[in-house]
Amino acid sequence: MNIKLNGTDHAVSDDASVSTLVTAITGRALDPRGQAADGGKLGVAVARNSEVVPRSQWAVTALADGDELELVTAVQGG
């Protein structure tokens, strides 16, 4: 199926979830609560179709064809 991620078209598997997408983009495994499995800070937020998806719901939020997602990464600076 096809989704938009940060304004760019992407093909994802039919069983993709927010969690599998974040794992693919960040290259970091996630636990069922959406936390980095290595215990470190992930620094990522996700909105699906203009609604923030709580981290605790990433694993159970299935993606659908045509979804528009924004993945925002926290960056420190001044």
PDB file of N, CA, C and O in Angstrom:
ATOM      1  N   MET A   1       0.843  -1.178   0.000  1.00  0.00           N
ATOM      2  CA  MET A   1       0.000   0.000   0.000  1.00  0.00           C
ATOM      3  C   MET A   1       0.884   1.235   0.000  1.00  0.00           C
ATOM      4  O   MET A   1       2.084   1.155   0.261  1.00  0.00           O
ATOM      5  N   ASN A   2       0.285   2.365  -0.292  1.00  0.00           N
ATOM      6  CA  ASN A   2       1.035   3.617  -0.390  1.00  0.00           C
ATOM      7  C   ASN A   2       0.580   4.613   0.667  1.00  0.00           C
ATOM      8  O   ASN A   2      -0.612   4.789   0.916  1.00  0.00           O
ATOM      9  N   ILE A   3       1.566   5.258   1.278  1.00  0.00           N
ATOM     10  CA  ILE A   3       1.322   6.298   2.271  1.00  0.00           C
ATOM     11  C   ILE A   3       2.167   7.511   1.911  1.00  0.00           C
ATOM     12  O   ILE A   3       3.048   7.435   1.054  1.00  0.00           O
ATOM     13  N   LYS A   4       1.894   8.617   2.566  1.00  0.00           N
ATOM     14  CA  LYS A   4       2.772   9.791   2.471  1.00  0.00           C
ATOM     15  C   LYS A   4       3.437   9.949   3.823  1.00  0.00           C
ATOM     16  O   LYS A   4       2.765   9.968   4.854  1.00  0.00           O
ATOM     17  N   LEU A   5       4.745  10.062   3.821  1.00  0.00           N
ATOM     18  CA  LEU A   5       5.515  10.293   5.034  1.00  0.00           C
ATOM     19  C   LEU A   5       6.281  11.589   4.861  1.00  0.00           C
ATOM     20  O   LEU A   5       7.147  11.707   3.994  1.00  0.00           O
ATOM     21  N   ASN A   6       5.948  12.565   5.701  1.00  0.00           N
ATOM     22  CA  ASN A   6       6.579  13.891   5.610  1.00  0.00           C
ATOM     23  C   ASN A   6       6.502  14.447   4.191  1.00  0.00           C
ATOM     24  O   ASN A   6       7.447  15.056   3.690  1.00  0.00           O
ATOM     25  N   GLY A   7       5.338  14.217   3.550  1.00  0.00           N
ATOM     26  CA  GLY A   7       5.097  14.775   2.226  1.00  0.00           C
ATOM     27  C   GLY A   7       5.633  13.972   1.067  1.00  0.00           C
ATOM     28  O   GLY A   7       5.463  14.380  -0.082  1.00  0.00           O
ATOM     29  N   THR A   8       6.278  12.836   1.321  1.00  0.00           N
ATOM     30  CA  THR A   8       6.869  12.013   0.271  1.00  0.00           C
ATOM     31  C   THR A   8       6.146  10.676   0.197  1.00  0.00           C
ATOM     32  O   THR A   8       5.851  10.068   1.226  1.00  0.00           O
ATOM     33  N   ASP A   9       5.861  10.217  -1.022  1.00  0.00           N
ATOM     34  CA  ASP A   9       5.196   8.922  -1.202  1.00  0.00           C
ATOM     35  C   ASP A   9       6.121   7.780  -0.816  1.00  0.00           C
ATOM     36  O   ASP A   9       7.308   7.788  -1.143  1.00  0.00           O
ATOM     37  N   HIS A  10       5.558   6.787  -0.110  1.00  0.00           N
ATOM     38  CA  HIS A  10       6.289   5.584   0.295  1.00  0.00           C
ATOM     39  C   HIS A  10       5.379   4.381   0.147  1.00  0.00           C
ATOM     40  O   HIS A  10       4.181   4.463   0.418  1.00  0.00           O
ATOM     41  N   ALA A  11       5.943   3.268  -0.282  1.00  0.00           N
ATOM     42  CA  ALA A  11       5.221   1.998  -0.307  1.00  0.00           C
ATOM     43  C   ALA A  11       5.573   1.249   0.972  1.00  0.00           C
ATOM     44  O   ALA A  11       6.745   1.147   1.334  1.00  0.00           O
ATOM     45  N   VAL A  12       4.560   0.727   1.654  1.00  0.00           N
ATOM     46  CA  VAL A  12       4.761  -0.054   2.879  1.00  0.00           C
ATOM     47  C   VAL A  12       3.979  -1.348   2.754  1.00  0.00           C
ATOM     48  O   VAL A  12       3.087  -1.461   1.913  1.00  0.00           O
ATOM     49  N   SER A  13       4.312  -2.325   3.587  1.00  0.00           N
ATOM     50  CA  SER A  13       3.611  -3.603   3.556  1.00  0.00           C
ATOM     51  C   SER A  13       2.171  -3.428   4.040  1.00  0.00           C
ATOM     52  O   SER A  13       1.860  -2.493   4.777  1.00  0.00           O
ATOM     53  N   ASP A  14       1.321  -4.323   3.625  1.00  0.00           N
ATOM     54  CA  ASP A  14      -0.094  -4.242   3.974  1.00  0.00           C
ATOM     55  C   ASP A  14      -0.346  -4.381   5.471  1.00  0.00           C
ATOM     56  O   ASP A  14      -1.394  -3.959   5.961  1.00  0.00           O
ATOM     57  N   ASP A  15       0.600  -4.967   6.202  1.00  0.00           N
ATOM     58  CA  ASP A  15       0.419  -5.146   7.652  1.00  0.00           C
ATOM     59  C   ASP A  15       1.217  -4.125   8.468  1.00  0.00           C
ATOM     60  O   ASP A  15       1.449  -4.327   9.660  1.00  0.00           O
ATOM     61  N   ALA A  16       1.634  -3.037   7.830  1.00  0.00           N
ATOM     62  CA  ALA A  16       2.459  -2.033   8.515  1.00  0.00           C
ATOM     63  C   ALA A  16       1.667  -1.308   9.606  1.00  0.00           C
ATOM     64  O   ALA A  16       0.467  -1.062   9.483  1.00  0.00           O
ATOM     65  N   SER A  17       2.386  -0.982  10.664  1.00  0.00           N
ATOM     66  CA  SER A  17       1.829  -0.187  11.761  1.00  0.00           C
ATOM     67  C   SER A  17       2.713   1.043  11.943  1.00  0.00           C
ATOM     68  O   SER A  17       3.768   1.161  11.320  1.00  0.00           O
ATOM     69  N   VAL A  18       2.276   1.942  12.789  1.00  0.00           N
ATOM     70  CA  VAL A  18       3.116   3.098  13.106  1.00  0.00           C
ATOM     71  C   VAL A  18       4.442   2.606  13.670  1.00  0.00           C
ATOM     72  O   VAL A  18       5.495   3.145  13.332  1.00  0.00           O
ATOM     73  N   SER A  19       4.403   1.593  14.521  1.00  0.00           N
ATOM     74  CA  SER A  19       5.617   1.062  15.132  1.00  0.00           C
ATOM     75  C   SER A  19       6.594   0.510  14.099  1.00  0.00           C
ATOM     76  O   SER A  19       7.790   0.792  14.171  1.00  0.00           O
ATOM     77  N   THR A  20       6.102  -0.274  13.137  1.00  0.00           N
ATOM     78  CA  THR A  20       7.008  -0.822  12.125  1.00  0.00           C
ATOM     79  C   THR A  20       7.583   0.287  11.254  1.00  0.00           C
ATOM     80  O   THR A  20       8.728   0.197  10.812  1.00  0.00           O
ATOM     81  N   LEU A  21       6.796   1.333  11.002  1.00  0.00           N
ATOM     82  CA  LEU A  21       7.298   2.459  10.228  1.00  0.00           C
ATOM     83  C   LEU A  21       8.399   3.197  10.980  1.00  0.00           C
ATOM     84  O   LEU A  21       9.439   3.513  10.402  1.00  0.00           O
ATOM     85  N   VAL A  22       8.180   3.475  12.263  1.00  0.00           N
ATOM     86  CA  VAL A  22       9.197   4.172  13.065  1.00  0.00           C
ATOM     87  C   VAL A  22      10.469   3.335  13.140  1.00  0.00           C
ATOM     88  O   VAL A  22      11.572   3.873  13.042  1.00  0.00           O
ATOM     89  N   THR A  23      10.323   2.027  13.312  1.00  0.00           N
ATOM     90  CA  THR A  23      11.494   1.143  13.345  1.00  0.00           C
ATOM     91  C   THR A  23      12.261   1.218  12.029  1.00  0.00           C
ATOM     92  O   THR A  23      13.488   1.312  12.024  1.00  0.00           O
ATOM     93  N   ALA A  24      11.537   1.178  10.921  1.00  0.00           N
ATOM     94  CA  ALA A  24      12.192   1.235   9.607  1.00  0.00           C
ATOM     95  C   ALA A  24      12.908   2.560   9.387  1.00  0.00           C
ATOM     96  O   ALA A  24      14.007   2.584   8.832  1.00  0.00           O
ATOM     97  N   ILE A  25      12.300   3.661   9.815  1.00  0.00           N
ATOM     98  CA  ILE A  25      12.891   4.979   9.584  1.00  0.00           C
ATOM     99  C   ILE A  25      14.073   5.238  10.512  1.00  0.00           C
ATOM    100  O   ILE A  25      15.096   5.772  10.082  1.00  0.00           O
ATOM    101  N   THR A  26      13.938   4.861  11.785  1.00  0.00           N
ATOM    102  CA  THR A  26      14.994   5.168  12.756  1.00  0.00           C
ATOM    103  C   THR A  26      16.073   4.097  12.818  1.00  0.00           C
ATOM    104  O   THR A  26      17.185   4.358  13.277  1.00  0.00           O
ATOM    105  N   GLY A  27      15.748   2.883  12.352  1.00  0.00           N
ATOM    106  CA  GLY A  27      16.700   1.774  12.446  1.00  0.00           C
ATOM    107  C   GLY A  27      16.841   1.234  13.862  1.00  0.00           C
ATOM    108  O   GLY A  27      17.807   0.536  14.171  1.00  0.00           O
ATOM    109  N   ARG A  28      15.874   1.558  14.727  1.00  0.00           N
ATOM    110  CA  ARG A  28      15.929   1.118  16.132  1.00  0.00           C
ATOM    111  C   ARG A  28      14.713   0.276  16.464  1.00  0.00           C
ATOM    112  O   ARG A  28      13.585   0.638  16.130  1.00  0.00           O
ATOM    113  N   ALA A  29      14.947  -0.846  17.122  1.00  0.00           N
ATOM    114  CA  ALA A  29      13.853  -1.716  17.554  1.00  0.00           C
ATOM    115  C   ALA A  29      13.069  -1.040  18.664  1.00  0.00           C
ATOM    116  O   ALA A  29      13.629  -0.318  19.489  1.00  0.00           O
ATOM    117  N   LEU A  30      11.750  -1.285  18.673  1.00  0.00           N
ATOM    118  CA  LEU A  30      10.869  -0.706  19.689  1.00  0.00           C
ATOM    119  C   LEU A  30      10.221  -1.812  20.504  1.00  0.00           C
ATOM    120  O   LEU A  30       9.967  -2.906  20.000  1.00  0.00           O
ATOM    121  N   ASP A  31       9.957  -1.516  21.769  1.00  0.00           N
ATOM    122  CA  ASP A  31       9.199  -2.457  22.589  1.00  0.00           C
ATOM    123  C   ASP A  31       7.706  -2.197  22.354  1.00  0.00           C
ATOM    124  O   ASP A  31       7.358  -1.239  21.664  1.00  0.00           O
ATOM    125  N   PRO A  32       6.819  -3.027  22.910  1.00  0.00           N
ATOM    126  CA  PRO A  32       5.383  -2.853  22.655  1.00  0.00           C
ATOM    127  C   PRO A  32       4.806  -1.507  23.116  1.00  0.00           C
ATOM    128  O   PRO A  32       3.728  -1.117  22.670  1.00  0.00           O
ATOM    129  N   ARG A  33       5.510  -0.799  24.001  1.00  0.00           N
ATOM    130  CA  ARG A  33       5.048   0.514  24.464  1.00  0.00           C
ATOM    131  C   ARG A  33       5.539   1.651  23.579  1.00  0.00           C
ATOM    132  O   ARG A  33       5.228   2.813  23.837  1.00  0.00           O
ATOM    133  N   GLY A  34       6.308   1.328  22.533  1.00  0.00           N
ATOM    134  CA  GLY A  34       6.827   2.350  21.638  1.00  0.00           C
ATOM    135  C   GLY A  34       8.138   2.964  22.106  1.00  0.00           C
ATOM    136  O   GLY A  34       8.611   3.943  21.529  1.00  0.00           O
ATOM    137  N   GLN A  35       8.718   2.395  23.142  1.00  0.00           N
ATOM    138  CA  GLN A  35      10.011   2.873  23.644  1.00  0.00           C
ATOM    139  C   GLN A  35      11.140   2.150  22.911  1.00  0.00           C
ATOM    140  O   GLN A  35      10.960   1.023  22.451  1.00  0.00           O
ATOM    141  N   ALA A  36      12.292   2.791  22.804  1.00  0.00           N
ATOM    142  CA  ALA A  36      13.444   2.152  22.179  1.00  0.00           C
ATOM    143  C   ALA A  36      13.838   0.928  23.002  1.00  0.00           C
ATOM    144  O   ALA A  36      14.015   1.016  24.217  1.00  0.00           O
ATOM    145  N   ALA A  37      13.971  -0.206  22.329  1.00  0.00           N
ATOM    146  CA  ALA A  37      14.290  -1.460  23.014  1.00  0.00           C
ATOM    147  C   ALA A  37      15.655  -1.416  23.690  1.00  0.00           C
ATOM    148  O   ALA A  37      15.902  -2.166  24.634  1.00  0.00           O
ATOM    149  N   ASP A  38      16.547  -0.543  23.215  1.00  0.00           N
ATOM    150  CA  ASP A  38      17.877  -0.438  23.824  1.00  0.00           C
ATOM    151  C   ASP A  38      17.882   0.434  25.075  1.00  0.00           C
ATOM    152  O   ASP A  38      18.925   0.621  25.702  1.00  0.00           O
ATOM    153  N   GLY A  39      16.712   0.970  25.439  1.00  0.00           N
ATOM    154  CA  GLY A  39      16.592   1.788  26.643  1.00  0.00           C
ATOM    155  C   GLY A  39      16.927   3.257  26.456  1.00  0.00           C
ATOM    156  O   GLY A  39      16.746   4.055  27.376  1.00  0.00           O
ATOM    157  N   GLY A  40      17.410   3.624  25.286  1.00  0.00           N
ATOM    158  CA  GLY A  40      17.764   5.019  25.022  1.00  0.00           C
ATOM    159  C   GLY A  40      16.546   5.856  24.672  1.00  0.00           C
ATOM    160  O   GLY A  40      15.439   5.340  24.517  1.00  0.00           O
ATOM    161  N   LYS A  41      16.769   7.138  24.553  1.00  0.00           N
ATOM    162  CA  LYS A  41      15.706   8.072  24.159  1.00  0.00           C
ATOM    163  C   LYS A  41      15.490   7.994  22.652  1.00  0.00           C
ATOM    164  O   LYS A  41      16.449   7.945  21.882  1.00  0.00           O
ATOM    165  N   LEU A  42      14.244   7.982  22.245  1.00  0.00           N
ATOM    166  CA  LEU A  42      13.933   7.896  20.820  1.00  0.00           C
ATOM    167  C   LEU A  42      13.799   9.288  20.197  1.00  0.00           C
ATOM    168  O   LEU A  42      14.275   9.507  19.083  1.00  0.00           O
ATOM    169  N   GLY A  43      13.161  10.228  20.893  1.00  0.00           N
ATOM    170  CA  GLY A  43      13.051  11.597  20.402  1.00  0.00           C
ATOM    171  C   GLY A  43      12.232  11.736  19.138  1.00  0.00           C
ATOM    172  O   GLY A  43      12.564  12.544  18.270  1.00  0.00           O
ATOM    173  N   VAL A  44      11.151  10.950  19.017  1.00  0.00           N
ATOM    174  CA  VAL A  44      10.332  10.953  17.816  1.00  0.00           C
ATOM    175  C   VAL A  44       8.862  11.085  18.201  1.00  0.00           C
ATOM    176  O   VAL A  44       8.422  10.504  19.192  1.00  0.00           O
ATOM    177  N   ALA A  45       8.107  11.845  17.422  1.00  0.00           N
ATOM    178  CA  ALA A  45       6.652  11.925  17.552  1.00  0.00           C
ATOM    179  C   ALA A  45       6.046  11.656  16.182  1.00  0.00           C
ATOM    180  O   ALA A  45       6.656  11.944  15.152  1.00  0.00           O
ATOM    181  N   VAL A  46       4.828  11.095  16.184  1.00  0.00           N
ATOM    182  CA  VAL A  46       4.179  10.739  14.926  1.00  0.00           C
ATOM    183  C   VAL A  46       2.745  11.259  14.917  1.00  0.00           C
ATOM    184  O   VAL A  46       2.011  11.120  15.895  1.00  0.00           O
ATOM    185  N   ALA A  47       2.362  11.861  13.787  1.00  0.00           N
ATOM    186  CA  ALA A  47       0.966  12.234  13.548  1.00  0.00           C
ATOM    187  C   ALA A  47       0.491  11.460  12.328  1.00  0.00           C
ATOM    188  O   ALA A  47       1.200  11.350  11.328  1.00  0.00           O
ATOM    189  N   ARG A  48      -0.719  10.927  12.429  1.00  0.00           N
ATOM    190  CA  ARG A  48      -1.334  10.189  11.321  1.00  0.00           C
ATOM    191  C   ARG A  48      -2.605  10.929  10.935  1.00  0.00           C
ATOM    192  O   ARG A  48      -3.505  11.100  11.758  1.00  0.00           O
ATOM    193  N   ASN A  49      -2.676  11.363   9.699  1.00  0.00           N
ATOM    194  CA  ASN A  49      -3.842  12.115   9.209  1.00  0.00           C
ATOM    195  C   ASN A  49      -4.170  13.278  10.145  1.00  0.00           C
ATOM    196  O   ASN A  49      -5.324  13.490  10.517  1.00  0.00           O
ATOM    197  N   SER A  50      -3.133  14.021  10.513  1.00  0.00           N
ATOM    198  CA  SER A  50      -3.215  15.247  11.323  1.00  0.00           C
ATOM    199  C   SER A  50      -3.565  15.027  12.789  1.00  0.00           C
ATOM    200  O   SER A  50      -3.902  15.982  13.490  1.00  0.00           O
ATOM    201  N   GLU A  51      -3.493  13.782  13.265  1.00  0.00           N
ATOM    202  CA  GLU A  51      -3.752  13.499  14.677  1.00  0.00           C
ATOM    203  C   GLU A  51      -2.548  12.806  15.280  1.00  0.00           C
ATOM    204  O   GLU A  51      -2.062  11.813  14.738  1.00  0.00           O
ATOM    205  N   VAL A  52      -2.059  13.326  16.409  1.00  0.00           N
ATOM    206  CA  VAL A  52      -0.912  12.720  17.085  1.00  0.00           C
ATOM    207  C   VAL A  52      -1.290  11.313  17.540  1.00  0.00           C
ATOM    208  O   VAL A  52      -2.361  11.096  18.107  1.00  0.00           O
ATOM    209  N   VAL A  53      -0.401  10.370  17.285  1.00  0.00           N
ATOM    210  CA  VAL A  53      -0.595   8.991  17.736  1.00  0.00           C
ATOM    211  C   VAL A  53       0.219   8.813  19.010  1.00  0.00           C
ATOM    212  O   VAL A  53       1.444   8.923  18.970  1.00  0.00           O
ATOM    213  N   PRO A  54      -0.430   8.541  20.143  1.00  0.00           N
ATOM    214  CA  PRO A  54       0.325   8.328  21.377  1.00  0.00           C
ATOM    215  C   PRO A  54       1.294   7.151  21.212  1.00  0.00           C
ATOM    216  O   PRO A  54       0.963   6.139  20.595  1.00  0.00           O
ATOM    217  N   ARG A  55       2.469   7.304  21.763  1.00  0.00           N
ATOM    218  CA  ARG A  55       3.497   6.272  21.654  1.00  0.00           C
ATOM    219  C   ARG A  55       2.965   4.904  22.089  1.00  0.00           C
ATOM    220  O   ARG A  55       3.316   3.885  21.495  1.00  0.00           O
ATOM    221  N   SER A  56       2.126   4.881  23.118  1.00  0.00           N
ATOM    222  CA  SER A  56       1.581   3.617  23.621  1.00  0.00           C
ATOM    223  C   SER A  56       0.667   2.935  22.606  1.00  0.00           C
ATOM    224  O   SER A  56       0.331   1.762  22.772  1.00  0.00           O
ATOM    225  N   GLN A  57       0.259   3.656  21.556  1.00  0.00           N
ATOM    226  CA  GLN A  57      -0.632   3.100  20.536  1.00  0.00           C
ATOM    227  C   GLN A  57       0.073   2.775  19.216  1.00  0.00           C
ATOM    228  O   GLN A  57      -0.564   2.290  18.280  1.00  0.00           O
ATOM    229  N   TRP A  58       1.358   3.032  19.133  1.00  0.00           N
ATOM    230  CA  TRP A  58       2.069   2.804  17.874  1.00  0.00           C
ATOM    231  C   TRP A  58       1.946   1.375  17.368  1.00  0.00           C
ATOM    232  O   TRP A  58       1.706   1.160  16.180  1.00  0.00           O
ATOM    233  N   ALA A  59       2.108   0.392  18.255  1.00  0.00           N
ATOM    234  CA  ALA A  59       2.103  -1.009  17.830  1.00  0.00           C
ATOM    235  C   ALA A  59       0.731  -1.460  17.344  1.00  0.00           C
ATOM    236  O   ALA A  59       0.641  -2.373  16.522  1.00  0.00           O
ATOM    237  N   VAL A  60      -0.333  -0.843  17.833  1.00  0.00           N
ATOM    238  CA  VAL A  60      -1.686  -1.282  17.474  1.00  0.00           C
ATOM    239  C   VAL A  60      -2.367  -0.359  16.461  1.00  0.00           C
ATOM    240  O   VAL A  60      -3.529  -0.567  16.114  1.00  0.00           O
ATOM    241  N   THR A  61      -1.645   0.658  15.990  1.00  0.00           N
ATOM    242  CA  THR A  61      -2.208   1.574  14.995  1.00  0.00           C
ATOM    243  C   THR A  61      -1.754   1.140  13.606  1.00  0.00           C
ATOM    244  O   THR A  61      -0.635   1.421  13.177  1.00  0.00           O
ATOM    245  N   ALA A  62      -2.659   0.446  12.918  1.00  0.00           N
ATOM    246  CA  ALA A  62      -2.361  -0.043  11.570  1.00  0.00           C
ATOM    247  C   ALA A  62      -2.410   1.112  10.581  1.00  0.00           C
ATOM    248  O   ALA A  62      -3.223   2.027  10.705  1.00  0.00           O
ATOM    249  N   LEU A  63      -1.527   1.047   9.602  1.00  0.00           N
ATOM    250  CA  LEU A  63      -1.543   2.038   8.535  1.00  0.00           C
ATOM    251  C   LEU A  63      -2.528   1.598   7.459  1.00  0.00           C
ATOM    252  O   LEU A  63      -2.754   0.404   7.263  1.00  0.00           O
ATOM    253  N   ALA A  64      -3.109   2.564   6.770  1.00  0.00           N
ATOM    254  CA  ALA A  64      -4.044   2.293   5.689  1.00  0.00           C
ATOM    255  C   ALA A  64      -3.577   3.011   4.432  1.00  0.00           C
ATOM    256  O   ALA A  64      -2.903   4.039   4.491  1.00  0.00           O
ATOM    257  N   ASP A  65      -3.949   2.446   3.308  1.00  0.00           N
ATOM    258  CA  ASP A  65      -3.590   3.045   2.032  1.00  0.00           C
ATOM    259  C   ASP A  65      -4.052   4.503   2.005  1.00  0.00           C
ATOM    260  O   ASP A  65      -5.204   4.803   2.319  1.00  0.00           O
ATOM    261  N   GLY A  66      -3.148   5.400   1.628  1.00  0.00           N
ATOM    262  CA  GLY A  66      -3.466   6.817   1.532  1.00  0.00           C
ATOM    263  C   GLY A  66      -3.228   7.618   2.804  1.00  0.00           C
ATOM    264  O   GLY A  66      -3.395   8.838   2.808  1.00  0.00           O
ATOM    265  N   ASP A  67      -2.832   6.934   3.903  1.00  0.00           N
ATOM    266  CA  ASP A  67      -2.538   7.668   5.139  1.00  0.00           C
ATOM    267  C   ASP A  67      -1.456   8.715   4.891  1.00  0.00           C
ATOM    268  O   ASP A  67      -0.554   8.524   4.075  1.00  0.00           O
ATOM    269  N   GLU A  68      -1.571   9.819   5.615  1.00  0.00           N
ATOM    270  CA  GLU A  68      -0.547  10.864   5.586  1.00  0.00           C
ATOM    271  C   GLU A  68       0.051  10.949   6.974  1.00  0.00           C
ATOM    272  O   GLU A  68      -0.647  11.236   7.946  1.00  0.00           O
ATOM    273  N   LEU A  69       1.354  10.697   7.063  1.00  0.00           N
ATOM    274  CA  LEU A  69       2.044  10.695   8.349  1.00  0.00           C
ATOM    275  C   LEU A  69       3.125  11.759   8.385  1.00  0.00           C
ATOM    276  O   LEU A  69       3.781  12.053   7.386  1.00  0.00           O
ATOM    277  N   GLU A  70       3.284  12.319   9.559  1.00  0.00           N
ATOM    278  CA  GLU A  70       4.386  13.243   9.825  1.00  0.00           C
ATOM    279  C   GLU A  70       5.194  12.628  10.956  1.00  0.00           C
ATOM    280  O   GLU A  70       4.658  12.337  12.025  1.00  0.00           O
ATOM    281  N   LEU A  71       6.465  12.434  10.720  1.00  0.00           N
ATOM    282  CA  LEU A  71       7.381  11.933  11.739  1.00  0.00           C
ATOM    283  C   LEU A  71       8.326  13.072  12.077  1.00  0.00           C
ATOM    284  O   LEU A  71       9.065  13.558  11.221  1.00  0.00           O
ATOM    285  N   VAL A  72       8.293  13.489  13.331  1.00  0.00           N
ATOM    286  CA  VAL A  72       9.081  14.634  13.773  1.00  0.00           C
ATOM    287  C   VAL A  72      10.123  14.147  14.757  1.00  0.00           C
ATOM    288  O   VAL A  72       9.809  13.421  15.700  1.00  0.00           O
ATOM    289  N   THR A  73      11.355  14.546  14.538  1.00  0.00           N
ATOM    290  CA  THR A  73      12.452  14.176  15.417  1.00  0.00           C
ATOM    291  C   THR A  73      12.897  15.395  16.217  1.00  0.00           C
ATOM    292  O   THR A  73      13.107  16.475  15.664  1.00  0.00           O
ATOM    293  N   ALA A  74      13.037  15.206  17.516  1.00  0.00           N
ATOM    294  CA  ALA A  74      13.516  16.282  18.382  1.00  0.00           C
ATOM    295  C   ALA A  74      14.993  16.531  18.105  1.00  0.00           C
ATOM    296  O   ALA A  74      15.785  15.593  18.013  1.00  0.00           O
ATOM    297  N   VAL A  75      15.354  17.799  17.972  1.00  0.00           N
ATOM    298  CA  VAL A  75      16.735  18.186  17.736  1.00  0.00           C
ATOM    299  C   VAL A  75      17.104  19.271  18.744  1.00  0.00           C
ATOM    300  O   VAL A  75      16.392  20.263  18.901  1.00  0.00           O
ATOM    301  N   GLN A  76      18.210  19.064  19.410  1.00  0.00           N
ATOM    302  CA  GLN A  76      18.662  20.052  20.391  1.00  0.00           C
ATOM    303  C   GLN A  76      19.475  21.120  19.680  1.00  0.00           C
ATOM    304  O   GLN A  76      20.242  20.822  18.764  1.00  0.00           O
ATOM    305  N   GLY A  77      19.309  22.333  20.094  1.00  0.00           N
ATOM    306  CA  GLY A  77      20.076  23.405  19.483  1.00  0.00           C
ATOM    307  C   GLY A  77      19.623  24.754  20.007  1.00  0.00           C
ATOM    308  O   GLY A  77      18.781  24.846  20.900  1.00  0.00           O
ATOM    309  N   GLY A  78      20.189  25.775  19.443  1.00  0.00           N
ATOM    310  CA  GLY A  78      19.827  27.095  19.936  1.00  0.00           C
ATOM    311  C   GLY A  78      19.817  28.143  18.893  1.00  0.00           C
ATOM    312  O   GLY A  78      19.526  29.302  19.186  1.00  0.00           O
TER     313      GLY A  78
END
